[in-house]
Amino acid sequence: MPTSYDVIIIGAGAAGLMCAATAGYRGRRVLVIEHARRPGRKILMSGGGRCNFTNLNSTPANFLSDNPGFCISALKRYTPDHFLELVERHGIEHEEKAAGQLFCQDSSREIVDLLMTEAQWAGVEVMTRTTVETVATQNGGYTLSTSAGQFHSQALVVACGGLSIPTMGATGFGYELARQFGLPVIPTQAGLVPFTLTPNLKTQLAPLAGISCPVAVSCNGEQFREPMLVTHKGLSGPAMLQISSFWRPGEALTIDLLPDRDAAQWLADQRQQHPNRGIGRALSEALPKRFAQAFADLQGWQEPLQHFSKSELASTAETLNDWQLTPAGTEGYRTAEVTLGGVDTQALSSKTMEVHDRPGLFFIGEVVDVTGHLGGHNFQWAWASGVAAGQAV
Ligand code: FDA
């Protein structure tokens, strides 16, 4: 006979643990099954080890989905302030790094400890190193065959996360289950991920590796004004990670290296004031010095400004304000922070995350087609969708 629970949750990540504690406090008998050795591994590595656990300015506009209105209900009912209140109740020191982005002052471990403590107080059982092999419907509920035997529950919550960072335990199991139960899955793609470059461009940009500079990058009607970092492999930094979620293979990025200036007017002024200056020297007043010089070398801008013709100045200005760069690709799921796409939200209740025509089956967190911008929004979705399901199971 399988061991019985009211609720079984697959995945002890951010969403699964939040859901488990919420359901446990409601008196439900809850089991969380996790195939990794430890719970919350992605939380541990998040935010550079200090977990950007929420964003005070999070709104539905910070999320991508085929169905943009889906996330509104859950995000409205469980807000960044609710999670912040929980963090403060656990005495976790935190700081606001960029506008609204809250990080642990000490370590991401504190967030995992918070979730595990809440789960324990709520009477939840967490079983690690256990792989779910199959799920079948039985007696109006769900029977799971696992490496540790059979378990049965009335409600099953799928909180398996996405495909990013397979070495951290990511699997496509959540999508497989969705398909098994006839749910559509929006095609997945790596998001918040660094770009790779063609060999030629990589060699050209190599002298800029390690340099970060503030840019405005655009693609497909979206723009982010954040730092760009040139790496030995390609382009990263917040600007590139953000825009990667909107980019599709083969498309060009438009990078504005002087987002506060009209480059044509600025170059004309520079030429008038410093006719003997090279562009690299002139640019170093607006951009990090090493970047300015190396970028000018890369473009072959060696002559003093006074030697530039009107049309040469115009095309230089265009490069500065509208640098067109086509990446070779991205680093893919190996380093992506999130997975775009996932379980089609049309199949779920936005209030409870339950599948419309499958009573007792829920999908939460990253496995669902809701993906946040960089900056704490993805955890906010994990908390909010976890609570929404935890209140309903
Ligand atoms: P999550 O992936 O956390 O959990 C899923 C769990 O299910 C995992 O523990 C996995 O092992 C388990 N699992 C998978 N298949 C299973 C199976 N078949 N059987 C049993 N268990 C299974 N976001 C943010 O807001 N702020 C930040 O600072 C960061 N930083 C960051 C850094 C890096 C490097 C990454 C990769 C990601 C981030 N993120 C982030 C994104 C954030 O980590 C992510 O959105 C959430 O962890 C998603 O939570 P989930 O619970 O949905 O999945």
Boltz pocket constraint, residues with backbone or C-beta under 6 A from the ligand:
constraints:
  - pocket:
      binder: B
      contacts: [[A, 10], [A, 11], [A, 12], [A, 13], [A, 14], [A, 15], [A, 16], [A, 33], [A, 34], [A, 35], [A, 36], [A, 38], [A, 39], [A, 40], [A, 41], [A, 42], [A, 43], [A, 45], [A, 46], [A, 47], [A, 48], [A, 51], [A, 52], [A, 53], [A, 54], [A, 130], [A, 131], [A, 132], [A, 159], [A, 160], [A, 161], [A, 162], [A, 164], [A, 165], [A, 168], [A, 169], [A, 170], [A, 171], [A, 172], [A, 173], [A, 174], [A, 335], [A, 336], [A, 337], [A, 338], [A, 364], [A, 365], [A, 366], [A, 367], [A, 373], [A, 375], [A, 376], [A, 377], [A, 378], [A, 379], [A, 380], [A, 382]]
      max_distance: 6.0
